[in-house]
Amino acid sequence: MSHTPLPDHIPQALRDCFSAQRAAFQNARCPSLQERRQDLRALHRLLLENRDALVDAVNQDFGCRSRFETLMTELLQGQEAALDAIKHLPSWMKRQRRALDITQYPLASAYVMPQPLGVIGIVVPWNFPIGMAVQPMIAALAAGNRVMVKMSENSAHLARLLQSLLPRYFAADKVSLFQDAGEDGQSVGPLFTQLPFNHLFFTGSPQTGKAVMANCAANLTPVTLELGGKSPAIVAPDYPLDTAAERIMWVKMLNAGQICTNVDYLFVPEGQEQAFISHAQKILARRYPDLLNGDYTAIIDQRQYERLQAMLADAMAQGAQAVPLMPGHTGDPARRIMAPIALLNVHDGMQVMQREIFGPLLPIRTYRQKEDVVQYINDRPNPLALYLFSHERSLQDYYLSQTLSGGVTLNDTLLHAGQHSLPFGGVGASGMGHYHGREGFLTFSKLRPVFQQGLLRTVDFLQPPYGGLASKMLSVMLWRNR
């Protein structure tokens, strides 16, 4: 099959890799179950056999990344996802029989067969650089595709390590990985997304997501965008405030808040904001006796650290009350360790209420009526996640039916994103498309519909002239569908 030549302005390394992967796919368009499982086992082995090196590389990129959190949120999740895909792959690959239209019943048959798309591009963010490379890669390999990965500029140590490791586990025409900086030191991200991939998977900011989508549009490349936004948490009056504080602060401190599905702002019933803060302070004093002992992660780089400090200063200048959630702990600016801070008296003119925070700042709003909360959420772009703390089924149903978000965790935070049986993805401004588990397999597959005619053709009895038998049969069909 001939293809349009790749543009000369795209770096030679990218063009060569893409061409090699495209040719390899043309020569082996439908990998067997055994081959796909071998690929997934190879990826699992890469994570297992190089655990310490991977953890160390991520730590170098962050300056200080909790070893425990890297193991739990990235390596454990990646290993589990690979094993889950290996287990379920036979059922995912099966042809799915479909019902027949009445004009074809009963001798014909219909089914859909999942087929690989070809060469998949994956653009990886810096906040979970192992997990966000591995999770979509698992889905793409399970679906029988070839994969090219572009790492973040903030993941240079990890990218170099993976570049050295991957050839031990995969041929370059199966999986290849690129650092963000090219030979000239410039970012290759915009050029990477101009390649005519069969599907491109991007995780990052909405602003960059728009540019990625524009690049893909030139090649009619379908995209999955995992973006983010401002994800709210709501504590209902019936829910124990201390338990809510414990679970909210767990995710707010995880990775120093640098998670796209983190709690970006919090609703508590009017009059309970001080009680929430008191609970949060007690919880954090117990969990983090020392912010500098390695259990707490640094802000990824100086630019992000200064951005968070500017957001805090902007809120305070506009009347917000900044309440340290760990009094006496100031963090360490030199190491970009930022102590968590709650913000009271916030309003929509502040940057913390306009932009995704991606750090350990927690704006707290109060409410009287649930309708006010729903109105506030619905007046803004759809969030990637929503967290409701309530034991009342009617209240759960109200918030679920009256709002729209990428995903939901009830009576906890974040955990819906770690379930392999649940699809993960945004909606509207928080993204498009799904992955994880079966939905990831389907994202990187073409569900090809197939109709097979039987020995007798029903429509032969519906041929002109339309009097007699044809009219009688059509009348029966219409009657049955009345």
Number of C-alpha atoms within 10 A of each C-alpha: 4 4 7 6 8 17 12 8 8 16 15 12 12 20 18 13 18 26 17 16 25 22 16 16 21 12 9 12 16 18 17 12 15 12 14 22 22 16 21 24 19 17 22 21 15 19 20 15 10 13 14 12 14 23 21 17 20 27 22 15 20 22 16 22 24 21 17 13 17 23 16 12 16 22 21 15 19 26 22 15 26 27 17 17 26 20 12 13 20 12 10 19 20 11 16 14 13 13 11 15 11 12 16 17 14 14 13 17 17 17 16 16 16 21 19 25 22 26 28 27 27 26 24 25 21 23 22 19 20 26 22 20 23 25 21 30 28 31 26 30 27 32 30 31 28 25 26 24 24 23 27 23 19 19 25 20 18 25 26 15 15 22 14 11 13 17 13 11 17 15 11 18 20 22 22 22 22 22 23 24 16 14 11 7 8 10 15 22 19 14 15 26 25 20 21 22 25 22 23 26 26 25 21 21 19 17 10 14 21 14 13 24 20 15 19 21 14 11 14 14 19 18 22 22 27 26 26 27 26 27 27 21 27 25 24 22 16 11 15 13 20 17 16 24 22 18 17 24 23 20 21 23 22 19 26 24 26 22 20 27 29 31 30 29 21 19 19 22 16 13 11 16 18 12 14 19 21 14 18 24 21 15 19 21 15 9 12 16 12 14 21 16 11 15 20 23 27 29 28 25 14 13 10 14 18 14 14 21 14 14 18 21 15 16 24 17 11 13 14 19 17 19 17 17 25 21 13 8 17 13 17 13 14 7 18 20 21 23 23 24 20 22 23 20 15 21 16 8 11 19 18 24 17 13 12 18 26 25 29 26 29 24 24 19 19 20 17 12 11 14 13 12 19 16 12 9 20 15 8 12 16 23 28 28 31 28 25 23 26 20 15 13 8 10 16 16 10 14 18 16 9 12 15 21 23 26 21 22 16 18 19 21 25 24 12 18 19 14 15 21 14 17 20 23 24 26 22 14 23 26 26 16 19 23 24 24 26 23 20 25 26 22 24 31 24 16 17 11 14 14 12 10 13 13 8 12 15 17 11 10 16 17 12 11 9 12 10 9 14 16 16 14 14 15 12 11 13 11 9 9 8 6
